[in-house]
């Protein structure tokens, strides 16, 4: 588990042979749907670009606050083995 201000990421190995992504972006953090969708869209794009190097794992990203940037999340997740 990786915890930073604003988000939490959980990694688990899977037997599917492909990396999978789960996103939790609550309404209490981003009340407007357009903001929630933007965060999810940016995280999905990061995942699409890094899919080949992630191996066979499940990644769950839970947004817990507004105090983060997508670049910080991507940099942190890239460093995880």
C-alpha beads as a LAMMPS data file, in Angstrom:
LAMMPS data file: protein, C-alpha beads

81 atoms
80 bonds

1 atom types
1 bond types

-500.0 500.0 xlo xhi
-500.0 500.0 ylo yhi
-500.0 500.0 zlo zhi

Masses

1 110.0

Atoms # bond

1 1 1 0.000 0.000 0.000
2 1 1 1.203 3.433 -0.883
3 1 1 -0.202 6.448 0.940
4 1 1 0.385 10.072 0.050
5 1 1 -1.590 13.202 0.929
6 1 1 -4.653 13.096 -1.300
7 1 1 -4.581 9.486 -2.473
8 1 1 -3.943 5.881 -1.524
9 1 1 -2.844 3.088 -3.867
10 1 1 -3.090 -0.642 -3.197
11 1 1 -1.224 -3.206 -5.290
12 1 1 -1.995 -6.929 -5.479
13 1 1 -0.744 -9.653 -7.787
14 1 1 -3.397 -11.249 -9.981
15 1 1 -3.670 -14.404 -12.051
16 1 1 -5.306 -12.720 -15.052
17 1 1 -1.953 -12.109 -16.722
18 1 1 -2.845 -8.454 -17.335
19 1 1 -2.667 -5.337 -15.179
20 1 1 -6.061 -4.053 -14.002
21 1 1 -6.998 -0.657 -12.598
22 1 1 -9.694 0.322 -10.108
23 1 1 -10.494 3.948 -9.292
24 1 1 -12.421 5.423 -6.384
25 1 1 -13.096 9.157 -6.669
26 1 1 -15.764 10.090 -4.113
27 1 1 -18.335 12.813 -4.484
28 1 1 -17.372 14.321 -1.121
29 1 1 -13.874 15.098 -2.474
30 1 1 -14.984 16.336 -5.919
31 1 1 -18.652 17.396 -5.733
32 1 1 -18.878 18.215 -9.444
33 1 1 -19.112 15.238 -11.789
34 1 1 -16.935 16.985 -14.367
35 1 1 -14.066 17.132 -11.849
36 1 1 -14.458 13.470 -10.827
37 1 1 -14.516 12.401 -14.459
38 1 1 -11.417 14.456 -15.268
39 1 1 -9.423 12.849 -12.454
40 1 1 -10.501 9.382 -13.574
41 1 1 -9.749 10.154 -17.219
42 1 1 -6.225 11.368 -16.394
43 1 1 -5.494 8.344 -14.207
44 1 1 -6.799 5.958 -16.877
45 1 1 -4.550 7.625 -19.469
46 1 1 -1.523 7.172 -17.189
47 1 1 -2.476 3.508 -16.773
48 1 1 -2.896 3.030 -20.536
49 1 1 0.583 4.409 -21.211
50 1 1 2.289 2.358 -18.455
51 1 1 0.310 -0.888 -18.924
52 1 1 3.208 -2.757 -20.506
53 1 1 5.552 -2.158 -17.583
54 1 1 3.098 -2.925 -14.756
55 1 1 3.122 -6.712 -15.031
56 1 1 0.261 -8.848 -13.763
57 1 1 -1.154 -6.779 -10.908
58 1 1 -4.321 -5.162 -9.672
59 1 1 -4.010 -1.478 -8.784
60 1 1 -6.667 0.294 -6.746
61 1 1 -6.342 4.068 -6.458
62 1 1 -8.536 5.823 -3.910
63 1 1 -8.621 9.609 -3.943
64 1 1 -8.887 10.899 -0.375
65 1 1 -8.476 14.633 -0.805
66 1 1 -7.773 17.471 -3.188
67 1 1 -4.185 18.006 -2.048
68 1 1 -2.473 16.159 -4.909
69 1 1 -1.688 16.475 -8.581
70 1 1 -1.997 13.786 -11.242
71 1 1 1.712 14.213 -11.991
72 1 1 2.568 13.435 -8.340
73 1 1 0.397 10.312 -8.436
74 1 1 1.937 9.141 -11.712
75 1 1 5.484 9.738 -10.448
76 1 1 4.809 7.871 -7.220
77 1 1 3.159 4.911 -8.958
78 1 1 5.936 4.692 -11.548
79 1 1 8.518 4.122 -8.802
80 1 1 6.611 1.156 -7.332
81 1 1 7.982 -2.231 -8.474

Bonds

1 1 1 2
2 1 2 3
3 1 3 4
4 1 4 5
5 1 5 6
6 1 6 7
7 1 7 8
8 1 8 9
9 1 9 10
10 1 10 11
11 1 11 12
12 1 12 13
13 1 13 14
14 1 14 15
15 1 15 16
16 1 16 17
17 1 17 18
18 1 18 19
19 1 19 20
20 1 20 21
21 1 21 22
22 1 22 23
23 1 23 24
24 1 24 25
25 1 25 26
26 1 26 27
27 1 27 28
28 1 28 29
29 1 29 30
30 1 30 31
31 1 31 32
32 1 32 33
33 1 33 34
34 1 34 35
35 1 35 36
36 1 36 37
37 1 37 38
38 1 38 39
39 1 39 40
40 1 40 41
41 1 41 42
42 1 42 43
43 1 43 44
44 1 44 45
45 1 45 46
46 1 46 47
47 1 47 48
48 1 48 49
49 1 49 50
50 1 50 51
51 1 51 52
52 1 52 53
53 1 53 54
54 1 54 55
55 1 55 56
56 1 56 57
57 1 57 58
58 1 58 59
59 1 59 60
60 1 60 61
61 1 61 62
62 1 62 63
63 1 63 64
64 1 64 65
65 1 65 66
66 1 66 67
67 1 67 68
68 1 68 69
69 1 69 70
70 1 70 71
71 1 71 72
72 1 72 73
73 1 73 74
74 1 74 75
75 1 75 76
76 1 76 77
77 1 77 78
78 1 78 79
79 1 79 80
80 1 80 81
